[in-house]
């Protein structure tokens, strides 16, 4: 078990306003999404292993247009991770991720290709190809129920089968909640508080401060397996 305390400082090259909760794409007055990108650095400490790491990354999204009533967008995330201290990880790791998403008001399909390794995409062991499909089947005001399927080549059980799931979602002006558990509260235009739990043993809570469109900082802590 790792106990993590993370301080993250993000410099956004082009990003959404503080109240935006979703896709990482800004919209102008005409409703057209604009590309976004972010450059970020964070430092984390894990105990009792005493592992200290520094992560520097670059990520972004861009709209690709529309097809068959679905809006298309592409995203990427690349990072260099340097670790200091005890542990089983190489001192230098790299994260590379690409995504393609198609969505409308009722459904979303996201296809992801990821590799987190000292040698990204070196073999299937360092490569994760998967998808998540979800569709809203009931919605009343801020309340919604969704069902979907998730698949990943790196899953350790039932690897050949997509896994079904059902999710409840609540969205208001300043509060977002999803079960299985994630919650985010926009306490003020500059400050947001979030917490999430992922079975079996992963929990994270964070406070984020975003005084301007081009800078944000986050302090987070949690427990991970």
Secondary structure, 3 states (H helix, E strand, C coil): CEEEEEEEEEEEEECCCCCCCCCCCEECCCCCEECEEEEEEEEEEEECCCEEEEEEEEEEEEEEEEECCEEEEEEEEEEEEEEECCCCCCCEEEEEEEEEEEECCCEEEEEEEEEEECCCCCCHHHCEEEEEEEEEEEEECCEEEEEEEEEECCCCCCCCCCEEEEEEEEECCCEEEEECCEEEEECCCCEEEEEEEECCCEEEEEEEEEEECCEEEEEEEEEEC
